[in-house]
Amino acid sequence: MRHFLPLLPMLFAATAFGQSCDCATTFAWMVPTFETNDAGFKLVVDRKGEAEYAQHTAVFRQRVAGVKDPQACAELLNAWLQWFRKGHIGIGPTEQAFTAAAADVPGTAPARRVMAVNEAKLMKQWSEVRQLGPFEGIWTMGAYRVAVVKDAERKNGFVAVILSSRNPNWKPGDVKAEFAPSNGGFAGTFYMGDRSPKPVDVQAVPGAAALLDMNGIWVRAFPATALSPAEALLVRIQSAEAPFMQRLSERTLYLRIPSFLFEQKPAIDSVLAANDVLIRSTENLIIDIRNGTGGSDASYRGLVPYLYSGPMRSVGAKLWCTELNAQGFEGYADQIGRDTEDGRRCLDVAGRMRAAPATWLDMDEQTWSVDSAHTVLPLPRRIGILCNEGNGSTDEQFLLDARTSAKVKIFGRPTMGALDVSNVNMALSPDGCFKLAYTMSMSHRLPHMPVDVMGIQPDHYLDEGIPVTDWVGYVQQVLEGR
């Protein structure tokens, strides 16, 4: 079994809701819940050792004692979880956790830094300056328009202040990011859409005066700077929420797929259908999946006929049987529809799990499969796939499948490494304060071919000497033999 259905998180109702949340109590629930239900738990403990695991847990049991702040608690709990792996894992506070914390300390609220700025005055002030600081100006990305100004509280530091936002959580004057010199560059804190803090490195995009890399690519709106074609394409790539295709030359097409989530499958299939004749008559195809979301194998099925050069072998996965995981597959059935073929299959899995607790369940009689149901197309002749450290889960499964083709070369950076265990499930703590994400399946590639340890290595590593603005152009040159 592979990702035969979307990796949809399941949420289970709490059995009882407490009046307050306690980090030590959550830790005491999380550890045995993870030990019992996660498909990758024993794999990592066997590799690192029981003694190291026991010491790791003992250290964090002491660290969580007395912690009341939900965000601080979540950071500690996630630090414990990340000992196991980087992807398909995590825990976060619910609204109940913040409500309970506010009730424990009346009048408290998440810290919010505010700065009064006036866009018109800033633009007039900056217009009179011969040379601005390296980041000063007005920048836009997605829902946000910010002014980056010097920070009076940090030497040589800067703050990004909201001028306008389509996200109702953010108001003019709110500080979106704050950063200062660090280790030869700039680093600080970026506040996400839900206001959670995230460490961030900040830099001008190499070779692009109008672009700023700050947890995504920001475009300079003032002082206005014209974008080169490569810069304009990068901005479109970064901001795209749906797949699109663009002709780069008579010999090469470019296809951007920002997400393999199951909900994106109709959009992916639509783009492929609309451009099928063009793809089948063009020599080269670039597929860009950088910074993807994972999702469902079904979402990339429409790409397989273009990649195919001969039988494609792949291996399946096995499921770890527990009551909570059986409930997870029942939840899958509810979301898909219990009367559908996949829904009935999920219900069958749930029943088989309950019949054999604490064992592994194979979905199919053999652990591998061969896809030979396609015709080799004469075009495209060469296909380059762009990936980076932002790709995990289904993105990595796509790369494994694609690289079985003689037509395909992978370009970019090693991937995240989040594929060995998958099919994510979520459990709600008994007090309703935290949601835990863990996995229910393990690939039959293990132990011989792990992905999570090193990620998937590209055939062509794109080094620091190739600016991110030039990645697409570089792949185009290689495919065209220039």
Buried (B, 14 or more C-beta within 10 A) or exposed (E): BBBBBBBBBBEBEBEEBBEBBBBBBBBEBBBEBBEBBBBBBEBBBEEEEEEEBEEBBEEBBEBBEEBBBBBEBBBBBEBBBEBBBBBBBBBBBBEBBBBBBBEBEEEEEBEEBEBEBEBEEBBEEBEEEEEBEBBBBBBBBBEBBBBBBEBEEBEEBBBBBBBEBEEEEBEBBBBBBBBBBEEEEBBBBBBEEEBBBEEBBBBBBBBBBBBBBBBBBBBBBBBEBEBBEBBBBBBEBBBBEEBBBBEBBEBBBBBBBBBBBBEBBEBBBEBBEEBEEEBEEBBBBBBBBBBBBBBBBBBBBBBBBBBBBEEBEBBBBBBBBBEBBBBBBBBBBEBBEBEEEBBBBBBEBBEBBBEEEEEEBBBEEEBEEEBEEBEEBEBBEBBBBBBBBBBBBBBBBBBBBBBBBEBBBBBBBBBBBBBBBBBBBBBBBBBBBBBBBBBBBBBBBBEEEBBBEEBBEBEBEBEEEBBBBBBBBBBBEBBBEE
